[in-house]
Amino acid sequence: MTSKTEAPQPRRWKKSQFRVHSRPTHWSAEDTPIPARHDQLQARRWRRATQGPNDVAPPDAKFAKYNVETEVPTYDAEAYEQHLTHADWTKEDTDHLFATYRDCNGKWPVVADHYASDRQRSMEELKARFYGISATLLSLRTPITSMTGTEFDLYNALEKFEPAKEAARKRLAEGHMQRRQDEVDEETVLLSELQRIMLHQATLDSEREDLRRRLDHPQANSNSYPYATSQSLTQLWQQLLAADRLKKNQRLRPTGNSAYDFGGTPTSARPHNSNAGLPDAGSRRTTLPSATTPQSALPVDLSKAELSRYGVVVGQDKLPSGVTFASDRLSKPRVAKSTLQTDKIAAILTHAGVPDLVPLPTPAVIESFEALMGKVHTLLDLRKFAEKEEQELRVRLAEAS
Amino acid sequence: MASTLPPTQPPPKEDYGGDEINALVLDAGSYSIRAGFAGEDTPKSVVPSYYGLTTKGERLFGENAVHLPRGDMEIKNPYDAEGVVEDWETASRLWEYSITSRLTGARQTPPSRNGLNDGTTKDGDGDVPVEEDLEKMEEDERDRSLEEYPLLMSEPGWNTTKARERTIEIAMEEWGVPAFFLAKNGQLAAYGNGKATALVVDVGHQNTSVTAIWEGMVLRKSLMHSPLAGSFLNDQIRMMFASMQPSVPLTPHYMVKSKAPVDAGVPSAATYMNYADPPKESYRNLEEDRVLTSFKESVVQAWSGPGRLDSNLEAVKLSPPRPFEMPDGWNQVFGAERYRVAEAYFDTKSAYTDAAHPAPPNSDDSIPSLVHRALNNCDVDTRAALLGNVILTGAGSLIEKLPERLQGDLQVMYPNPRVRVLANASSVERKYGAWIGGSVLASLGTFHQMWISREEYKEYGPSLVEKRCK
């Protein structure tokens, strides 16, 4: 009831959301000069209104730098008469050529197009005349002897222009332009063939290169990594080992292979590793002497039965210095100081049935051989003693008789 | 060419070469006159070059006046068949009209005619002198409106020296422009397409022209033009209509009062207008041309190749025909004919002939042969570059598949160098190609050094135009 009696509220006028808050900028059309013009032509440009009347923006000289003119050599009548006369050319024609050249900014196709004279002249004639005059004027200004490098190059280029050659080239170009469709097709096919060959060539080359790299002999590169070769590594091992021996608690264990542990043994006795020069991780492990065969030859832990079974003998006796051969133990005892003695030993051994070369010299055989040899020596000693006694007995018998 | 920016994004300050000084660009042709301010993308004012001349001697300009059926009006064109101005008096008025009617604002009506002073006695107590000479006032107003803006005008490449001097005289002395420049159509079209080196093929109304541009400059010897253009195509269509069985009646819009739907090929059932004072023959021609324009826009197509139309008649017959309805309701489908009318651009022997045009046009006038002749007059070294930048422009080039056909024909003629025909897909860019180029040129900061100023004109006279506008 009450709501019906209420008069409708007038809608409040809402301010537009799209109101522009900034104040409009004032622009004004001003007559401004055009830079790089010789006259007083004014251009009307729209500019942002300036604050004060004396605060006038400077004219935009940005485009003035493009107002360039082609450099054209100039000559006067006197110079023309002296140096530049030509049988085919009058002075008017020459002047016209130079004016046209300037007007066309030195674009030769345009110059040849715009050059109008009674005589029909080709572009080559125009060029020859223009270049000839330019060269002459250049040499007049600076004699050839005192020209700088660039000047002389320019002079040379101008002098060397040959209209006949140029005309011949244009004839060729024209012929090339007017080729028939089948010739063009042929060229296209040949070009694509060449392209294919070259592509193939490139892949072939890269493959070949790859192969060559694989096959290439390794180069010892001592600069980047000093211990790249097995030789240098062995040397390092020997140095460290020698230093280690002097210390109280030794950290390095000799490999047991004298070739690695002691210097002076030629390393070339080892099999040559072709990969030794490559500084990759795998090859370094294989070249470390301690990790390979010498250590695995040592008896690690074998039971007595196994020792006897495999014939492993641990040598307790100290080896003499210098080179010794294991076979010496078989051959040395046979040789005595005198040949007579040696013959006697050989006679005893032959008698006992021992061959000159023991077929299977196992440690047991050697041991019994040595025992035998001890007995042989004892026998020899006894024989010598017996002979001596017999000799003395005969002497006493002769004295007694 | 630099990468194109979206139109909303201004170019960076250092790249921006524009310097807008409110220059006017006037591209006057024999079909329409395009005018507008430099820096805009389309001309604001497009006025037909045809004008009405009443028996009283009054000239009527503008689309609205020209297409009004009036018995006392003759339709005329100030341009001759070459596209060069013949009637200077009218041409200058027409140009002026194209600028002042839309661009510089309407003239103020003189106080004696504006209705505010009606009923008052002769120059009563007002502060405005009503009694001024009307003629004089109009003259004053006219002069003032054009005095502010530099004017860039276009001209056909084969314009005579006399005509060029007359043009600058009109601009400087009658209109009092502060600065003036005259550029060739082809040059402007190339600039509009962003090319400094190009071979411009401009298919207009009266003439088709070929212009070679080398690094921004016109190669004059390459300039070729032929009458095989839009107007020629209109004639071809008329002859084609006449040659068809039964012949096609061409009735312009103004003749028709009302029309009723009829079947294809059946005579129309329209009622026609009866004019007490019937319009003149020239008016009928103009109106017929409007119908033909719509026919060209919707039906005519160039055979896109390969080969000529003669050797592809079978393929053409298979393509679907297109219907066209005349303003009076008569309608028909057009099959092979729609290809044949445009074929004469490329193969003049296939052109339609009749009693008024007994012989087909000279085979030298076809577009490919124009290009060939133009290129022969250029240096060999330039030809490959020019063939790579063939710009097709002009409203006459808007015939469907015309660019493809031109490309094909040129490639057959020159198998070796790469031929590329550039035809802007937008019809506006093609129609107003030269104007757009002028708009670009006149808003460039570097161009302002080239204007012929009033001062220079006063010093050297009209012959300056030959020296400066190459």
Interface residues (C-beta under 8 A of the other chain):
Chain A: A29 I34 A36 R37 D39 Q40 L41 Q42 A43 R44 R45 W46 D60 K62 F63 A64 Y66 N67 D103 C104 N105 K107 W108 P109 V110 A112 D113 H114 M123 K170 A173 E174 H176 M177 Q178 R179 R180 Q181 E183 V184
Chain B: G17 D19 E20 I21 N22 E148 Y149 P150 P178 A179 W214 E215 M217 L219 R220 K221 S222 N377 C378 D379 V380 D381 T382 R383 A384 V412 Y414 P415 N416 P417 G445 T446 H448 Q449 W451 S453 R454 E455 E456 K470
